[in-house]
Amino acid sequence: MYTSELKGMAVLDKNAKAVGKVEDVQFSPEDGQINGIVVSLKKGIFSKDQVDVPYDEIAAIGDYIILKKELPKETKPVKVNKDED
């Protein structure tokens, strides 16, 4: 999998609630290992926040990225299907 495939991928928390999308991927320039992802959280119609998620907090990467934790409660679920945008 390429990092370009991760960008825009839906991110789900440990309860399978959609919390945002991958905005960017953080990696180590020395060895190329992924250190984490930057998740864009949709909080309202015109506002977005970002949160850094370390790699060890990621449970699975497939059609979605599933986290091992919940993100802040004030976040609102976002569309999971890319075609709905």
C-alpha positions as YAML, in Angstrom:
chain: A
units: angstrom
residues:
- id: 1
  name: MET
  ca: [0.00, 0.00, 0.00]
- id: 2
  name: TYR
  ca: [1.24, 3.46, -0.89]
- id: 3
  name: THR
  ca: [0.87, 6.52, 1.35]
- id: 4
  name: SER
  ca: [-1.18, 8.16, -1.41]
- id: 5
  name: GLU
  ca: [-3.76, 5.38, -0.95]
- id: 6
  name: LEU
  ca: [-4.08, 6.24, 2.75]
- id: 7
  name: LYS
  ca: [-4.85, 9.93, 2.16]
- id: 8
  name: GLY
  ca: [-8.59, 10.52, 2.18]
- id: 9
  name: MET
  ca: [-9.29, 7.12, 3.74]
- id: 10
  name: ALA
  ca: [-12.09, 7.08, 6.33]
- id: 11
  name: VAL
  ca: [-11.01, 6.71, 9.96]
- id: 12
  name: LEU
  ca: [-13.18, 4.83, 12.46]
- id: 13
  name: ASP
  ca: [-12.76, 4.81, 16.23]
- id: 14
  name: LYS
  ca: [-12.73, 1.63, 18.32]
- id: 15
  name: ASN
  ca: [-16.55, 1.64, 18.32]
- id: 16
  name: ALA
  ca: [-16.64, 1.75, 14.50]
- id: 17
  name: LYS
  ca: [-17.91, 5.35, 14.44]
- id: 18
  name: ALA
  ca: [-16.61, 7.42, 11.54]
- id: 19
  name: VAL
  ca: [-14.58, 10.29, 13.02]
- id: 20
  name: GLY
  ca: [-12.74, 11.75, 10.05]
- id: 21
  name: LYS
  ca: [-10.42, 11.14, 7.14]
- id: 22
  name: VAL
  ca: [-6.67, 10.78, 6.75]
- id: 23
  name: GLU
  ca: [-5.21, 14.17, 5.91]
- id: 24
  name: ASP
  ca: [-1.55, 13.18, 5.90]
- id: 25
  name: VAL
  ca: [0.86, 10.37, 6.79]
- id: 26
  name: GLN
  ca: [3.84, 10.87, 9.10]
- id: 27
  name: PHE
  ca: [6.87, 8.71, 8.45]
- id: 28
  name: SER
  ca: [10.51, 8.44, 9.41]
- id: 29
  name: PRO
  ca: [12.81, 9.72, 6.64]
- id: 30
  name: GLU
  ca: [15.61, 7.44, 7.86]
- id: 31
  name: ASP
  ca: [13.85, 4.10, 7.39]
- id: 32
  name: GLY
  ca: [10.53, 4.98, 5.74]
- id: 33
  name: GLN
  ca: [8.40, 3.49, 8.52]
- id: 34
  name: ILE
  ca: [5.02, 5.07, 9.19]
- id: 35
  name: ASN
  ca: [5.04, 6.89, 12.55]
- id: 36
  name: GLY
  ca: [1.42, 7.96, 12.47]
- id: 37
  name: ILE
  ca: [-1.36, 9.67, 10.59]
- id: 38
  name: VAL
  ca: [-2.99, 13.10, 10.70]
- id: 39
  name: VAL
  ca: [-6.77, 12.80, 10.92]
- id: 40
  name: SER
  ca: [-8.99, 15.65, 9.80]
- id: 41
  name: LEU
  ca: [-11.96, 15.77, 12.16]
- id: 42
  name: LYS
  ca: [-15.10, 17.35, 10.82]
- id: 43
  name: LYS
  ca: [-16.58, 19.34, 13.70]
- id: 44
  name: GLY
  ca: [-19.09, 21.47, 11.84]
- id: 45
  name: ILE
  ca: [-20.08, 22.67, 8.42]
- id: 46
  name: PHE
  ca: [-17.16, 25.04, 7.99]
- id: 47
  name: SER
  ca: [-14.71, 23.99, 10.69]
- id: 48
  name: LYS
  ca: [-12.20, 21.18, 10.79]
- id: 49
  name: ASP
  ca: [-9.68, 20.16, 13.41]
- id: 50
  name: GLN
  ca: [-6.78, 17.82, 13.01]
- id: 51
  name: VAL
  ca: [-5.37, 15.29, 15.41]
- id: 52
  name: ASP
  ca: [-2.14, 13.32, 15.19]
- id: 53
  name: VAL
  ca: [-2.62, 9.60, 15.74]
- id: 54
  name: PRO
  ca: [0.54, 7.59, 16.47]
- id: 55
  name: TYR
  ca: [0.99, 4.32, 14.60]
- id: 56
  name: ASP
  ca: [0.63, 2.24, 17.78]
- id: 57
  name: GLU
  ca: [-2.93, 3.59, 18.18]
- id: 58
  name: ILE
  ca: [-4.00, 2.10, 14.82]
- id: 59
  name: ALA
  ca: [-5.73, -1.28, 15.16]
- id: 60
  name: ALA
  ca: [-6.18, -2.10, 11.47]
- id: 61
  name: ILE
  ca: [-5.74, -0.70, 7.97]
- id: 62
  name: GLY
  ca: [-7.95, -2.02, 5.18]
- id: 63
  name: ASP
  ca: [-10.93, -0.38, 3.52]
- id: 64
  name: TYR
  ca: [-10.94, 1.92, 6.58]
- id: 65
  name: ILE
  ca: [-8.43, 2.78, 9.25]
- id: 66
  name: ILE
  ca: [-9.67, 1.55, 12.62]
- id: 67
  name: LEU
  ca: [-8.24, 3.10, 15.77]
- id: 68
  name: LYS
  ca: [-7.66, 1.42, 19.13]
- id: 69
  name: LYS
  ca: [-9.24, 4.39, 20.93]
- id: 70
  name: GLU
  ca: [-12.09, 6.86, 20.82]
- id: 71
  name: LEU
  ca: [-11.49, 10.40, 19.68]
- id: 72
  name: PRO
  ca: [-13.00, 13.39, 21.53]
- id: 73
  name: LYS
  ca: [-16.76, 13.17, 22.06]
- id: 74
  name: GLU
  ca: [-17.43, 16.58, 20.52]
- id: 75
  name: THR
  ca: [-16.56, 15.31, 17.06]
- id: 76
  name: LYS
  ca: [-19.44, 14.58, 14.74]
- id: 77
  name: PRO
  ca: [-19.53, 11.54, 12.48]
- id: 78
  name: VAL
  ca: [-18.60, 12.16, 8.85]
- id: 79
  name: LYS
  ca: [-19.58, 10.41, 5.65]
- id: 80
  name: VAL
  ca: [-17.76, 7.13, 5.23]
- id: 81
  name: ASN
  ca: [-18.55, 6.55, 1.58]
- id: 82
  name: LYS
  ca: [-16.25, 8.65, -0.62]
- id: 83
  name: ASP
  ca: [-18.93, 8.81, -3.33]
- id: 84
  name: GLU
  ca: [-21.27, 10.80, -1.04]
- id: 85
  name: ASP
  ca: [-19.02, 13.89, -1.03]
...
